[in-house]
Amino acid sequence: MEKVNIVDSVGNEVLTGDIVRMFHYQTGRKKYYMYKRVRDFEQIGQTFYVVFDHLNDNGQFRRLAHKQYNDIVIVQRAKFHNNPRLDELKRNPKMKD
């Protein structure tokens, strides 16, 4: 399978293992969000999907893999990524986002 580059609404690349906050629904002015873990990327035929895990059980769901999601924000990075930003934070803990 070829690599799919997916970015969140801020422009950060979404990787396997990341915890993301995605829009769920809205009542009046209040917005409700759900938190999911990115489990995997898969290809079925010619279509690419992002597979999300629920945090509280083993359920999962798939969503079409677009280039950018406007309703998803990464809230926690997986620790096993080779992320230069995380390496910089380890060297300089006073650095902020």
C-alpha positions in Angstrom: 0.0 0.0 0.0 1.3 3.5 -0.8 1.7 6.0 1.9 -1.3 8.4 2.5 -0.4 11.8 3.9 -3.3 13.1 6.0 -3.2 16.4 7.9 -5.5 17.7 10.6 -7.2 21.2 10.6 -4.0 22.8 11.9 -1.8 21.2 9.2 0.0 18.5 11.3 0.4 15.1 9.8 -1.9 12.5 11.3 0.1 9.3 12.1 -0.8 5.8 13.4 -1.3 5.9 17.2 -2.2 9.6 17.5 -5.2 10.6 19.6 -7.5 13.0 17.8 -10.5 15.1 18.7 -13.2 15.1 16.0 -16.4 17.0 15.8 -19.4 14.8 16.7 -22.5 17.1 16.8 -23.9 20.5 17.8 -26.9 21.6 19.8 -27.6 25.3 19.8 -24.2 26.9 20.3 -22.6 23.9 22.2 -20.3 21.6 20.1 -19.7 18.0 21.2 -16.5 16.2 20.3 -15.3 12.6 20.4 -11.8 11.4 21.0 -10.4 8.6 18.9 -7.1 6.8 18.3 -5.8 6.4 14.8 -5.3 2.7 14.4 -4.2 2.2 10.8 -4.6 3.3 7.2 -6.0 0.7 4.8 -6.9 0.4 1.2 -10.0 -1.3 -0.1 -9.9 -1.4 -3.9 -8.8 2.1 -5.0 -10.2 3.8 -1.9 -8.1 4.7 1.1 -9.5 4.8 4.6 -8.4 5.8 8.1 -9.3 3.3 10.8 -10.1 4.8 14.2 -10.3 3.0 17.5 -12.7 4.0 20.3 -10.7 4.8 23.5 -13.0 2.9 25.9 -13.6 -0.4 24.0 -12.4 -2.4 21.0 -14.8 -0.9 18.5 -13.5 0.7 15.4 -14.8 2.6 12.4 -13.4 3.7 9.0 -13.5 7.1 7.4 -12.5 8.1 3.9 -8.9 9.3 3.8 -9.0 12.9 2.6 -5.9 15.0 2.3 -7.0 17.4 5.1 -9.7 17.0 7.8 -11.2 20.3 8.9 -12.9 18.7 12.0 -10.0 16.8 13.4 -7.2 18.1 15.7 -4.4 16.0 17.1 -4.5 16.2 20.9 -1.7 13.7 21.7 1.1 12.2 19.7 2.1 8.6 19.9 5.4 8.3 21.7 6.9 5.9 19.2 7.0 8.4 16.3 10.3 9.8 15.2 9.0 13.3 15.6 11.6 16.1 15.5 9.2 18.4 17.5 9.1 15.9 20.4 12.9 15.6 20.3 13.3 19.4 20.5 10.8 19.5 23.5 13.0 16.9 25.3 16.1 19.0 24.8 14.3 22.2 25.8 11.4 21.5 28.2 10.5 25.2 28.6 9.7 25.4 24.9 5.9 25.8 24.2 3.7 25.1 21.3 
